[in-house]
């Protein structure tokens, strides 16, 4: 069965600290997609990244980086030099390719607070 | 930019009322989704539509129905509202590229619905 676990419910860091958000997933399929979304206080989920299961290359986008490790079924997200604007709830999500539609399983989310 | 617009940010209704939540997207996306978001549970899929007049049940369809008469509009209906349907409701849309495209979903701002 599909499942996404985000063990960290809430994290608080001081501005400029680095922070890593953990994501562990379960799937029986060999082909799948992983996503991260950000939900700021305004409520709208914002897409951050999509990674397919065949691409284990880590990705960096500005202060954001993602570490995909199939061996441990993890897709962790690191924010370097955190800023107050990074305060949000972050969701990791999984989508299997074989489903009849684009069904996405979301994790419970990690609430990040960056303190000035 | 993709715009997904939900008709209300906040809504208060009474038990037993029929409630309509409206969602409109402006990017000609084939797929549209309704989720509810509850603390600690992440996002759970209520219904999905991949084309006009087509709909598929998600994980928690009980007590809900949907309507998609036009491609850009997807409505969620609470047939007889109950207090356990108090929640944040999120609409999303995505582009269908091929049979299993798993494209990122674009979300509206959400409707916070309270049933008294």
Interface residues (C-beta under 8 A of the other chain):
Chain A: X4 X9 X33 X35 X37 X42 X43 X44 X45 X46 X47 X50 X52 X91 X95 X97 X98 X99 X100 X101 X102 X103 X104 X106 X107 X108 X109
Chain B: X9 X31 X40 X41 X42 X43 X44 X45 X48 X50 X56 X58 X88 X90 X92 X94 X96 X100 X101 X102 X103 X104 X105 X106 X107 X108 X109 X110
